[in-house]
Structure formats: structure tokens, C-alpha cells
Amino acid sequence: MVEESLEGVAFRFIETNGIRMRIAEAGTDGPLVLFAHGWPESWYSWRHQIPALAAAGYRVVVPEMRGYGQTDAPESVEAYDVVELAADMVGILDAVGVDKAIIVGHDWGAPVATNSVLLHPTRFSGLVMMSVPYGGRAENSPMDAMRRNFGDNFFYILYHNESGGVAESEYDSDPRGLLSRLYLSPDSPREDPTVVDPKRVAGGWIPRLGAPKGLPAWLTEADLDYYVAQFEQSGFRGGVNYYRNIERNWEVTAHLADTGIQVPTLFLAGERDMVIAGAGAANLQSRIGQVASDLRGVVLIPGIGHWVQQEAPDETNHALLDFLDNL
């Protein structure tokens, strides 16, 4: 079994912020490093980081985030706003008996990690944002901006915000189809998509993503099978609900408009990650540095896409350990 192949990693359930959460743990001594995964991912997304950091003397805790895997998935959409997600992270620290941790987040885990530090500054001693930078609270509604920019055309975030659960219905019907199309590198060969009309009415997301002609070198069939099994168990609704809170998150964090990040911070991404849209290190340094008073660096790994900790595990581990060892 995949889980048993990771030596030194133990799993258990804890209670945090009113939910039952499954966590993976490794290492027993040293500063605690808390990892937060993104969408559509899993604790398993950190499989290369867990043993490396534990071997370097850190205690590592990796949750299955709210709505994922065997962790509880509340029904209410509002139960997935960033205030609740940050409270989940603090509740993990309480459950494992630690006052402070360094928090590392990738994709959706990055805004969760960032807001955990902003909302609970006394509980965190360091922050690593991966793929999703933070330059301060937007002045205007991010959802309004997306609706203006895309109009009647398809955009996955707008799709995730449609009523009726259309997005998760599509993904639940073909989890392997979705995941195998998303878990690719920038240069991975694909078949032509079956839907090319940009209008939303032409179809959902899976047919717009060309099917892979093979798995990338960093993802085995066993890896993909494990991810698929995780989503066959939990479904996609919990993860999609994170997107349904983008507007709410903007509203409930109004009081953070003038609040900066006071802990040592690192930004890490693949240079070809679509989220940063071609932004260079200097641009990101300037943007994040406006709100992070102790930005220790911006690391962009050449040739690497969105799934940075899986695509480039050695480079990711090196950057993380260099940051952690100098705190």
C-alpha cells in the first residue's frame, strides 16, 4: 500500500475546530513544520518533503485538509471560508501540543497558510507560500473582476462558483479523467481537447483539457491510483467549496487590509507555474515584499510547472531546508 511505503510516517485522527481530521506525522523532535495542500491534492502531495524534513531534524505534520480524504467534509459552503480553514490549522497545533509552527502551503494551501499567519500571528514563526503569492488584500471584489474578464467564456474558477454543484458532478463522474489531465508538466504531450469552443455553454472542464499521452516522470501509476482512490472516497465537493468562498474570504478579511506578514517568509514556485503567469522573481519580490516585512527570498525553479514539490522534489526540499535552517 502507498501509505505503508513511506517509512517513519504515522497516521491518526485528531479533533480540530469542531471537525475530525486525519493527519500524517513524521519526526519527533525539533521545530514543527505544518504543511497545507491544495486542490485537487492530498497529504500525499508532500510525500517527498515529509521524510526529507524529518531526517533533517524537524517534526512534520501533514493534514488531509477539510473536505479531503478521510477528514470531515461539512455540508455548508461557508464552513470552508478562510477563517475556518485557518482555525483548522491552529487547532492542529493545539491537538499535537505545540505553541508555534512554521506553516507551508501550496496552491489553495498557500492562502490558507498566509491567512493563518495573518489571523493568528502568535502561533506561527515562519511562512512558506508555494505557487500562490500574496501581495495584500485586493481593493475590489476578485470575483467581480473575473466575471468582467471572462464574461460568457469558460474559466474554471467561475465554473466552480456555479450553483447546483455542476463542477463536482463532472469531476465525481470521472476523477481519473480530471486528475490525469491536471497532474502534468508544462511540456507533457497531450491529445487535442474535445471541446475547443471558449464559451461556457459548450461544456465543462475535463473535455477542454487534452488527455495525457502518458504520465510525467514524477508521477507513477501507483501515485495516480492513490490520488484517484482518495477522491473516489471523498468526492470533489469539499475542495470545490474552497473556490466558492473567494468572495466571502475577501469580505471576512476586510480587517486585515492594513495588516502585514511579520514572520520570516519564503515564496517558492515553478518558473512555468500558470498561477504566477510569467512573473519574474523581481516582480514577485516587490509584490510580496510590500506586505511581508521579512521576505527571505523568491525561488523560481526553471522549467517547472504548478506541481512544484512533486515535479522538482530535490530542489523544493533544498529551498525549504535552506529557509528552515536559517530561521
N, C-alpha and C positions, 0 to 999 in steps of 0.2 A: 504493500500500500504506500502511496506517495507520502503520507504524513510520517510513516514509520521510517522512511528513508533519510529523514533529517535527524541525525544523531544529536542528542542533547536537547531536543525541543520537546517540551511537555505542554499538554493542553488541559484546560479546565474552564469551568463556568464561574463567573462572578456576578454579583448584583451591582449595577451602577445606574444612577439616575433613574431608578424605577424600572429598569429592564434587566433581563438576563442576557449576559454577553459571554461569548466564547472567546478566550484569548490563548495565544501561543506564547510560551515563555522560554527563555534560554539564558544561561549565566546566572550567577547567584550574588555576586558582589559587584562593587563599582557603581558609577552613576547609572541611573535608569534612562534608557532611550525608548521612547514610545513612538511607534510607527502607526500612521493612519493611511490606509489605502484609498484608492479612488474608484471610479466607475469605468467599465464593469469589471471590477477586480476582486481581490480576496487577500486574506492574510498571506496566501501563497505567493503573491506578487513580491514579497520580501524574502523569498527562500534563500537568495544569495547573500543577503545582508545579515540575516539572523545569526548564522554560525560565525561569520567574519567578525561581527562586533562582539559576540560572546567570547570568542577566542582572544580578542584584544582587551578583555577585562571589563566589558560593560554588561549590565543587566538589560535584557531586551524583552519588551512586551509588545505583542502584535495582536490587536483585536480583529475579529470579524466585525466590521462596523455595523451600526444599527441598520437593520434591513437586509443583511447579508448572511450567507451561510447558516449556521445554527443559532446566531444571535436573534433576539426577538425583533419582530417587524411590526410595530404598531400600525393600526389601521389609519389613523388620522394623518393627513398630509402635513399638517402643522407640527406634528411630532418629529419632523425631520428638518426643522429650521436650525440655523447655525448656533443659536443659543442652546438648544437641546443637545446638539452634537458636541459642542464644547463642554457642556456639563457631563456628557458621557466620558470625555477624556479625563476630566478632573475626578470623576467617580472611579475610574480605573486606578488612579494614583491612590485614592483612599482605600480601595479594595486590596491593593498589594502592599499597603503600609508605607508609602513613600510620600514625602512632603513636596519634592520637586523632581522634575524630569526635563530632559531635552526632548522636544517633540519634532518629528519628521513626518511630513505629509506630501503625498504625490497626487496629482490630478485633483479630484474633489477633496482628498485628504489635505491638500495644501491650504485651501481656505478654512478648513476645519482647524488645522494646526495654527494658522495665523490668528483666527478669531479666538481660539483657546488662550493664546498668549495675550491678546488684547483684552479679553473679558476677565481673565484670571491671571494677572501678571505676577502674582506672588507664587504661583505654582510651577512656573517654568523657568529654566535657566538658560535655554537656548532654543533656536528655531531653525529648521531647515525646510524651505519651500522648494518643492520639486515640480517643474513644468508650469505651475500657475503662479505668476508673480503678484505681489500686492503693492500698489502704489498709492493707497489711501482710498477712502470711501468715495464712490462716484457721486458727482454732484447731482446727476439726474438718473431717473429710473433706467437700469440696464435693460429691462425687458422692453420698455418703450423704444429704446434705441435699436434693439434687434428687430422689432416689428417694422420700424421705419426702413431699416436697411434691407430686409429680405422681402417684405410685402407678401405677395402670394407665392413666393418661391419657397422650396423646401429648405429648412435649416433644422438640424437635429434638436437643438435646444428648444426651439418653438414647438417642434413635434412632441417633445417630452412634456410640454406645458399644455397640450390639448386636453380637453375634457374627455371623459369616457374611457380612459385607460387604453387608448389605441396603441401607444408605443409599447407598453409592456405586453399587450396581447400579441403584437407581432413578434417580439423577442422571445416570449414564452413558447411560441409555436415552433421556433427554430433557434434554440440557444447556440447550437454548434455553428449554424449559418452566420449568426451575428459575430460571435467571438472569433471564429476563424478568419473573418474579414477584417476585424479590428486589430487583432494581435499580429500585425505585420510590421516590417521595417519600411522606411521610405522607398527603397528600391525593390521591394518584393514584387515579383511578377504576378499579375492578376489577369483573370478573364475580363472581357468587356462587361460593364454593368448591363443589366436587362432593362433598367429604366434610366433614360437619359434626359427626359423632359424635366426641366428645373422646377416646374410648378408642383406645389404640394399635392394637388388633386391627382397627380399622375401615379402616386404610390407612396409606400413607406420608405424605410431606410435600407433594409437589407438588399433589395434589388438595385439600389443605387451604388452599392459597394461591390466592386468586381470580386468574384470568388477567387481565392488564392490558387495559384498553380502549384503550391507546395508550402510547407511550413517554413518559417525563417529558422536559421541555425540555432537561435536561442530558445526555441520552443519545441519540445518533443511532443510526440503523440500522447504520451502519458501526462504531460503537463496540460495539454488541451483537454484531454479526457477529464482531468480533475476539475478544471475550471467549469466545464460543461456540467459535470455532476453537481457542483456547488449551486449553479443557477437552476438546474432542474429541481433541486431541493427547495431553494428559497424563492424562486421566481425573480423577476426583474423589478417588480413594483417598488420595493423599498429603495433601491438605488435610483430609480427614475424620480422618486419623490424628492430627492435632493434638488433636482432641477426645478421642481415645482415650487421651491421655496426661494428662488433667486430674488423675486420681487419682495417677498416677506423679509428675507435676510437684509435687504437694503433698508427696509423700513425699521426693523427692530434694532439696527445698529446705528441709528442716527446719532446717538450719544457718543459714538466713537469717532465722529468726523474729525475731531482735533486731537485724537489720541494716537501716539506713535508707538512703535515697537522698541522697547528699551533693552531687550536681551540681545546677546550676540546672534547674528543671523547669517545664513548662507542661502544663496539661490543656486539651484542645480537643474540643468535640463539638457536634453539632446539639442544640438545646434539646429537640427531639422525638425524639431517638435512643432507641429502645426499650431499649437496654442500660443507660442511666442511670435508666430507669424514673421519670422525672419529677423526679429530684433537682435541686435548685436549686444555684446557684453557691456559696452559703454552706455548704450541706451538703457539697458536693464539696471545697471549700476545707478544711473541717475534717477530712474523712476523709483526703484525700491529705496534708494538712499534718502529720498525725500521724507520717508516715514520711518525708516529703520536707522536709529542713531548709531548702531554698532554693526554695520553691514561688513562682514568679514570677507566677502568675495562673491563673484558671479562665475560659476563654472559651466561652460557650454562644451559638451563633448562632441567633437567633429563627426559628422556623418550619421549621427544617431537621432532617432525619432522620439516619439512620445513615451514609449515604454522603457524609459532610460535605465531603471535599475535592473531590468531583465535583459535589455539589449546590450548593455555595457556594464555588467556587474563589477568587474575588477576596477574600472575607472570610477564607478559610483562609490564603491567601498573605499577606495583611496581618498576620494574627496571628503566623504563622511568622516573617516578616521582622522584625516588631517584637521578638519574643523573641530571634532570632538576632543582630540588630544591637546588642542591649544585653548580650550576653554578654561 
